[in-house]
Amino acid sequence: MRRLRELAARTPAGRERYVDLLRALAIILVVLGHWAVAAIGYDADGDPTGRSALPELPWAYPLTWAVQVMPVFFIVGGFANAASLTAHRQRGGDATGWLLGRSARLLRPTTALLVVLAAGALTARLVGAEAPLIRTVVWFATIPLWFLAAYLAVVPLTPVTYALHRRFGLAVPVALAALVAAGDLGRALGPAELALPNYLFGWLAVHQLGFAWQETRAGTTGPRPAASTPGGETARTAGTTGADRDGTAATRGLRSRRLPMSRRAGVAMLLGGLTVAVLLTGPGPYPVSMINIPGEPLDNAAPPSVALLAVTTAQLGLILLLRDTADRWLRRSRPWQAVIAVNAVVLTVFLWHLSAVILLVGALDAAGVLPTPPPGSAAWLAWRLPWVLMLAVVLAVLIAVFGPIEGRTRRPAAARPPAEGTPERADRRRATARTALTAAAFAAVVYGLVANSTAPKEAAEPLGVPVAALVAYLAGAGVLRLLRSGWGSRG
């Protein structure tokens, strides 16, 4: 508590605390949502199984418009990435160095999760557990990695997409939304694979909105706001990004680089987004649920659909309407300390919350006291509160064990200047090689996470994670770790 009080006291006056609150709330809602809809039972062999109860709860489908908060996470990520990239460049850094810094907080906790799960899977295999069962358990524990893969695909593109934002403003997310609509039309008329680019276009569109929000802060006078990455890494906005010398936006309309922040704009986004979403999911072809429902012909979130973008617009409107009230509340010490505490381990919470389910189900099953009421029944609803509270205790233990890995992440070592007498051409070659290695390492990490998420959940994988996926991920993460340490920055 003393440490939290010190951090709260040292918070810059101009920090956009609301961004940190949104990140914390988004992850908490994801965790509670996954826990609340879990339906636990037994298979034909007498082993515990888990699935989503949503297919049996159609009355809950509209609630997913509030609990599907991954768009909020991408908006916050866009804000933080724009702020830290601007600050990094003003310190004389380049885009490659910025990417290496971004990878540190994201990959250390993720690597810990994969290594622990692989080691546990190997141990279980050695004591006689069947490989398909091991894979099923690990697949369930690594469900959160599909989102992280999407985010790690968006982050390396930030230097390019931010440059597009600086040139074309809000026209960029509008164009990306049009591409998402084209992808939706493609999967409606042809094979579902035609919508695969929506994984990138959809999340990039939402990420661009975070750029526009950050521009409204960067162009103001007074203390500069600080922003945090999704993992809690801090960066302070600086300079006159997004504004002319007189402090006004360079253009208006779709070419504006700033998000309209007025109450009127918030109401328009909220009502407009809700209206479009209702039309698309009522008389329109899209399902009401913004979370995948097995058996539905179309999934709004995987990949993102136009309906999800409409809900995102409504969520952004609500965020703007609550901003002033939340900002005043966050000026109080205790609420702000709580936000700091959650953000310090936010990625650990996200990565391990389904592992907590596995551990609790295993413990209750071993004790012979695992409740398995039918989803939607009175007994199932009554079990939700003790179920969530018990999971919170298990997750707290996991955070105590693995949270320090996230908290100990440091800034990467600054690239060392070339030695005196080093030819300029050789220095350029090293910089080019460093950039190429960084890009290749990010690609390997994303491939590893995607390959794990798309592999069959009952495949005979003795390590739980497909070997090729695990090797690719660890190789990419290892190269990024070496580059962050300054390896190869000089001859």
C-alpha positions in Angstrom: 0.0 0.0 0.0 2.8 2.4 0.7 4.3 1.8 -2.7 0.9 2.5 -4.3 0.5 5.7 -2.3 3.9 6.9 -3.5 3.1 6.1 -7.1 -0.3 7.9 -6.8 1.4 11.0 -5.2 4.0 11.1 -8.1 1.3 11.0 -10.8 1.7 14.0 -13.2 -1.2 16.4 -13.0 -1.8 16.1 -16.8 -2.0 12.4 -16.9 -5.0 10.9 -18.8 -6.0 8.7 -15.9 -9.2 7.7 -17.6 -7.2 5.7 -20.1 -5.8 3.6 -17.3 -9.2 3.1 -15.7 -10.6 1.9 -19.0 -7.8 -0.6 -19.5 -8.4 -2.0 -16.0 -12.1 -2.2 -16.4 -11.9 -3.8 -19.8 -9.7 -6.7 -18.5 -11.9 -7.1 -15.3 -15.0 -7.4 -17.5 -13.4 -9.9 -19.8 -12.4 -12.0 -16.8 -15.8 -11.8 -15.0 -17.5 -12.5 -18.3 -15.6 -15.6 -19.0 -16.0 -16.9 -15.5 -19.7 -16.1 -15.3 -20.7 -17.9 -18.5 -18.6 -21.0 -17.8 -20.6 -24.2 -17.8 -18.8 -27.2 -16.2 -19.8 -30.8 -16.7 -18.5 -34.3 -17.2 -17.8 -36.1 -20.5 -18.6 -39.8 -21.2 -15.2 -40.8 -19.7 -16.0 -39.0 -16.4 -13.5 -36.2 -17.0 -14.5 -32.6 -16.2 -15.3 -30.5 -19.3 -16.0 -26.8 -19.7 -17.9 -24.7 -22.3 -19.7 -21.5 -22.7 -23.3 -21.4 -21.4 -24.2 -18.6 -23.8 -26.0 -20.9 -26.4 -28.5 -21.7 -23.6 -28.9 -18.1 -22.5 -30.4 -16.2 -25.4 -31.7 -13.5 -23.0 -28.0 -12.6 -22.3 -27.1 -11.9 -25.9 -27.8 -8.2 -25.7 -25.6 -8.0 -22.6 -22.6 -8.9 -24.8 -22.8 -5.4 -26.2 -21.5 -4.2 -22.9 -19.1 -7.0 -21.9 -17.4 -7.3 -25.3 -14.8 -4.8 -24.4 -11.9 -5.8 -26.7 -12.6 -2.7 -28.8 -12.0 -0.6 -25.6 -8.7 -2.3 -25.2 -7.6 -1.4 -28.8 -8.8 2.2 -28.4 -6.7 2.5 -25.2 -3.8 0.8 -27.0 -4.0 3.2 -29.8 -3.9 6.2 -27.4 -0.9 4.8 -25.6 1.0 3.7 -28.7 0.6 7.2 -30.3 1.8 8.9 -27.1 4.8 6.7 -26.5 5.9 6.6 -30.2 5.8 10.4 -30.3 7.8 10.7 -27.0 10.3 8.1 -28.2 10.9 9.9 -31.5 11.3 13.2 -29.7 14.1 11.6 -27.6 15.9 10.7 -30.8 14.7 7.1 -31.0 13.5 5.3 -34.1 10.5 3.1 -34.8 12.5 -0.1 -34.4 13.6 0.9 -30.9 10.1 1.8 -30.0 8.8 -1.6 -31.2 11.4 -3.4 -29.1 10.3 -1.5 -26.1 6.7 -2.3 -26.7 7.5 -6.0 -26.9 9.1 -6.2 -23.5 6.0 -5.8 -21.3 3.8 -7.9 -23.6 6.1 -10.9 -24.1 7.6 -11.5 -20.7 4.3 -12.6 -19.0 3.2 -14.4 -22.2 6.4 -16.4 -22.3 6.1 -17.4 -18.7 2.5 -18.7 -19.3 3.6 -20.8 -22.3 6.7 -22.2 -20.6 4.8 -23.1 -17.5 2.0 -24.8 -19.5 4.4 -26.7 -21.7 6.3 -27.9 -18.6 3.1 -28.9 -16.9 1.9 -30.7 -20.0 5.2 -32.6 -20.3 5.0 -33.6 -16.7 1.5 -34.8 -17.1 2.4 -36.8 -20.2 5.3 -38.5 -18.3 3.0 -39.6 -15.5 0.6 -41.2 -18.0 -2.0 -38.5 -19.1 -3.3 -38.9 -22.6 -1.9 -36.3 -25.1 -5.4 -35.3 -26.5 -6.6 -34.5 -22.9 -3.4 -32.5 -22.3 -4.0 -30.5 -25.4 -7.6 -29.8 -24.5 -6.6 -28.4 -21.1 -3.8 -26.3 -22.5 -6.0 -25.1 -25.4 -8.5 -23.8 -22.9 -5.8 -22.1 -20.8 -4.4 -20.3 -23.9 -7.7 -19.0 -25.3 -6.7 -15.4 -24.2 -3.7 -15.7 -26.6 -5.9 -15.2 -29.7 -6.5 -11.6 -28.7 -2.9 -11.0 -27.9 -1.9 -12.3 -31.3 -4.3 -9.7 -32.9 -2.8 -7.0 -30.8 0.8 -8.0 -31.6 -0.1 -7.9 -35.3 -1.4 -4.3 -34.9 1.5 -2.9 -32.8 4.3 -3.3 -35.4 2.2 -1.5 -37.9 1.8 1.6 -35.6 4.6 3.7 -37.2 2.9 3.3 -40.6 -0.7 3.6 -39.4 0.1 6.6 -37.2 1.7 8.3 -40.2 -1.5 7.6 -42.2 -3.4 9.1 -39.3 -1.3 12.2 -39.3 -1.9 12.6 -43.0 -5.5 11.6 -43.5 -7.0 11.7 -40.0 -10.4 10.0 -39.3 -10.7 9.1 -43.0 -8.4 6.1 -42.2 -10.7 4.3 -39.8 -13.7 5.0 -42.1 -11.8 3.4 -45.0 -10.9 0.4 -42.8 -14.5 0.1 -41.8 -15.4 0.0 -45.5 -12.9 -2.8 -46.0 -14.5 -4.7 -43.1 -17.9 -4.3 -44.8 -16.4 -5.7 -48.0 -15.1 -8.7 -46.0 -18.5 -9.3 -44.4 -20.1 -9.3 -47.9 -17.4 -11.7 -49.1 -18.1 -14.2 -46.3 -21.9 -13.9 -46.9 -21.6 -14.6 -50.6 -18.6 -16.9 -50.7 -16.2 -18.8 -48.5 -15.7 -17.6 -44.9 -12.0 -17.2 -45.6 -12.8 -14.0 -47.6 -13.4 -12.3 -44.2 -10.0 -13.2 -42.8 -8.5 -9.8 -43.6 -11.1 -8.3 -41.2 -8.9 -9.6 -38.3 -6.5 -6.9 -39.3 -8.8 -4.2 -40.8 -11.3 -4.3 -38.0 -8.8 -4.0 -35.1 -6.7 -1.4 -37.0 -9.9 0.7 -37.4 -10.5 0.7 -33.7 -6.8 1.3 -32.9 -6.9 4.4 -35.1 -9.6 5.9 -32.9 -7.1 5.8 -30.1 -4.7 7.9 -32.2 -7.5 10.5 -32.7 -8.2 10.6 -28.9 -4.5 11.1 -28.1 -4.3 13.9 -30.6 -6.9 15.9 -28.6 -4.5 15.7 -25.6 -1.3 16.3 -27.5 -2.6 19.6 -29.0 -3.6 21.2 -25.7 -1.6 23.6 -23.6 -0.4 23.0 -20.1 1.0 19.8 -18.6 1.5 16.9 -21.0 -0.6 13.8 -20.3 1.1 10.5 -19.6 -0.3 7.3 -21.1 0.3 3.6 -20.4 0.5 0.7 -22.7 -1.9 -2.3 -22.3 0.7 -3.9 -20.1 1.1 -0.8 -17.9 4.3 0.7 -19.5 4.3 4.4 -19.1 5.0 7.1 -21.8 4.3 10.8 -21.6 2.9 12.7 -24.6 5.0 15.6 -25.7 5.3 18.2 -28.4 2.6 19.6 -30.6 1.5 16.4 -32.3 -1.9 16.8 -34.0 -1.9 20.6 -33.8 -0.7 23.6 -35.7 1.4 26.2 -34.1 -1.7 28.1 -33.0 -2.9 25.0 -31.2 -5.8 24.3 -33.6 -6.4 21.1 -35.6 -5.0 21.3 -39.1 -8.2 20.1 -40.8 -11.8 19.4 -40.1 -14.3 16.6 -41.0 -12.9 13.2 -41.9 -9.5 14.7 -42.4 -9.4 15.9 -38.8 -6.8 14.2 -36.7 -8.7 14.8 -33.5 -11.6 12.8 -32.0 -14.6 15.0 -31.3 -14.8 15.0 -27.5 -17.9 17.2 -26.8 -21.0 15.9 -25.0 -22.9 16.3 -28.2 -20.5 14.1 -30.1 -20.7 11.5 -27.3 -24.5 11.4 -27.6 -24.3 11.2 -31.4 -21.8 8.3 -31.2 -23.8 6.4 -28.6 -27.2 6.7 -30.3 -25.9 6.4 -33.8 -23.9 3.3 -33.0 -26.8 1.7 -31.1 -29.2 2.4 -33.9 -26.9 0.9 -36.6 -26.2 -2.1 -34.4 -29.9 -2.8 -33.8 -30.7 -2.5 -37.5 -27.8 -4.9 -38.4 -28.7 -7.5 -35.8 -32.5 -7.2 -35.9 -33.7 -7.1 -39.5 -30.1 -7.4 -40.6 -28.1 -10.6 -41.0 -25.8 -10.3 -38.0 -26.2 -12.2 -34.8 -27.2 -10.2 -31.7 -24.3 -11.6 -29.6 -21.0 -9.8 -29.9 -19.3 -13.0 -28.5 -19.1 -16.2 -30.5 -22.1 -18.5 -30.2 -21.4 -22.1 -31.5 -23.7 -22.9 -34.4 -24.2 -19.3 -35.5 -23.4 -18.8 -39.3 -21.5 -15.6 -38.6 -19.3 -14.5 -35.7 -19.2 -10.7 -34.9 -15.8 -10.8 -33.1 -13.8 -13.4 -35.0 -13.1 -11.7 -37.3 -14.6 -8.3 -36.4 -17.7 -7.4 -38.3 -19.5 -4.1 -39.2 -21.9 -4.9 -36.4 -19.1 -5.0 -33.9 -17.7 -1.7 -35.2 -21.2 -0.2 -34.7 -21.2 -1.4 -31.1 -17.7 0.0 -30.7 -18.9 3.4 -31.8 -21.7 3.3 -29.2 -19.1 2.2 -26.5 -16.9 5.1 -27.5 -19.8 7.5 -27.2 -20.5 6.3 -23.7 -16.9 6.5 -22.8 -16.9 10.2 -23.8 -20.0 10.9 -21.9 -18.6 9.4 -18.6 -15.2 11.0 -19.1 -15.5 14.1 -16.9 -17.2 12.3 -14.1 -14.6 9.5 -14.1 -11.8 12.0 -14.3 -13.0 13.8 -11.1 -13.4 10.5 -9.3 -9.8 9.4 -10.3 -8.4 12.6 -8.7 -9.1 10.9 -5.4 -6.2 8.9 -4.0 -7.8 5.6 -3.2 -9.6 5.0 -6.6 -6.4 6.0 -8.4 -4.3 3.6 -6.3 -6.7 0.8 -7.2 -6.3 1.6 -10.9 -2.5 1.7 -10.5 -2.6 -1.7 -8.8 -4.6 -3.4 -11.5 -2.6 -1.9 -14.3 0.6 -3.2 -12.7 -0.5 -6.8 -13.3 -3.2 -6.3 -16.0 -1.6 -8.7 -18.5 -1.0 -11.3 -15.8 -4.7 -11.2 -14.9 -5.7 -11.6 -18.5 -3.3 -14.4 -19.3 -3.9 -16.5 -16.2 -7.7 -16.1 -15.5 -8.7 -19.3 -17.4 -5.8 -21.2 -15.8 -7.5 -20.4 -12.5 -10.7 -22.1 -13.8 -8.7 -25.2 -14.6 -7.0 -25.3 -11.2 -10.3 -24.8 -9.3 -12.2 -27.3 -11.4 -9.4 -29.9 -10.9 -9.3 -29.2 -7.1 -13.1 -29.5 -6.7 -13.3 -32.6 -8.8 -10.5 -34.3 -6.9 -12.4 -33.5 -3.7 -15.6 -34.9 -5.2 -17.5 -31.6 -4.7 -17.6 -30.1 -8.2 -21.1 -28.8 -8.9 -22.4 -29.3 -12.4 -25.9 -27.7 -12.5 -27.5 -27.2 -16.0 -26.7 -23.8 -17.5 -29.5 -21.3 -16.9 -31.1 -23.3 -14.1 -31.7 -21.7 -10.7 -28.9 -23.8 -9.2 -26.5 -22.6 -11.9 -27.4 -19.0 -11.3 -27.0 -19.4 -7.6 -23.6 -21.0 -8.0 -22.3 -17.9 -10.0 -21.4 -15.8 -7.0 -19.4 -18.4 -5.0 -17.9 -19.7 -8.2 -16.6 -16.2 -9.1 -15.3 -15.6 -5.6 -13.4 -18.9 -5.4 -11.9 -18.2 -8.8 -10.8 -14.7 -7.6 -8.9 -16.4 -4.8 -7.2 -18.8 -7.1 -6.3 -16.0 -9.5 -4.9 -13.9 -6.7 -2.5 -16.7 -5.9 -1.4 -16.9 -9.5 -0.9 -13.1 -9.6 1.2 -13.3 -6.5 3.4 -15.9 -8.2 3.6 -14.6 -11.7 2.7 -10.9 -11.4 6.3 -9.9 -10.5 7.4 -11.1 -13.9 5.3 -8.4 -15.5 6.2 -5.8 -12.8 10.0 -6.3 -13.2 9.9 -5.5 -16.9 12.4 -2.7 -17.6 13.0 -0.4 -20.5 15.2 -1.9 -23.2 18.8 -0.7 -23.3 19.3 2.2 -25.6 21.0 1.4 -28.8 24.7 2.2 -28.4 26.1 4.7 -30.9 28.5 3.4 -33.5 32.2 3.4 -32.6 34.3 6.3 -33.9 35.5 5.6 -37.4 32.6 3.3 -38.2 31.7 3.8 -41.9 28.2 5.3 -42.4 27.3 2.5 -44.9 28.1 -0.2 -42.3 26.1 1.6 -39.7 23.1 1.7 -42.1 23.5 -2.0 -42.8 23.3 -2.7 -39.1 20.3 -0.6 -38.6 18.6 -2.3 -41.6 19.5 -5.7 -40.2 18.1 -4.7 -36.8 14.8 -3.6 -38.3 14.5 -6.8 -40.4 15.3 -9.0 -37.4 12.7 -7.1 -35.3 10.0 -7.6 -38.0 10.9 -11.3 -38.5 10.8 -11.8 -34.7 7.4 -10.2 -34.4 6.1 -12.3 -37.3 7.4 -15.5 -35.6 5.7 -14.6 -32.3 2.4 -13.9 -34.0 2.6 -17.1 -36.0 3.3 -19.1 -32.9 0.2 -17.7 -31.1 -2.1 -18.0 -34.1 -0.9 -21.6 -34.8 -1.6 -22.6 -31.3 -5.1 -20.9 -31.3 -6.1 -22.6 -34.6 -4.7 -26.1 -33.9 -7.4 -28.7 -33.0 -8.1 -28.6 -29.3 -7.9 -32.4 -29.1 -4.7 -32.9 -31.1 -2.1 -35.3 -29.7 0.3 -32.6 -28.5 2.6 -33.9 -25.7 3.5 -30.3 -24.8 0.0 -29.1 -25.0 1.1 -26.4 -27.5 2.0 -27.5 -31.0 5.8 -27.9 -31.2 6.2 -25.8 -34.3 4.1 -23.0 -32.7 6.1 -23.1 -29.4 9.4 -23.1 -31.2 8.4 -20.2 -33.5 7.1 -18.2 -30.5 10.2 -18.8 -28.3 12.6 -18.1 -31.2 10.8 -14.8 -32.0 10.6 -13.8 -28.3 14.3 -14.7 -27.8 15.5 -12.6 -30.7 13.5 -9.6 -29.5 15.0 -10.1 -26.0 18.5 -10.1 -27.5 17.7 -7.0 -29.5 16.3 -5.2 -26.5 19.6 -5.9 -24.7 21.5 -4.0 -27.3 22.8 -7.0 -29.2 23.9 -6.2 -32.7 23.6 -2.4 -32.2 27.3 -2.0 -32.8 30.0 -4.0 -34.4 
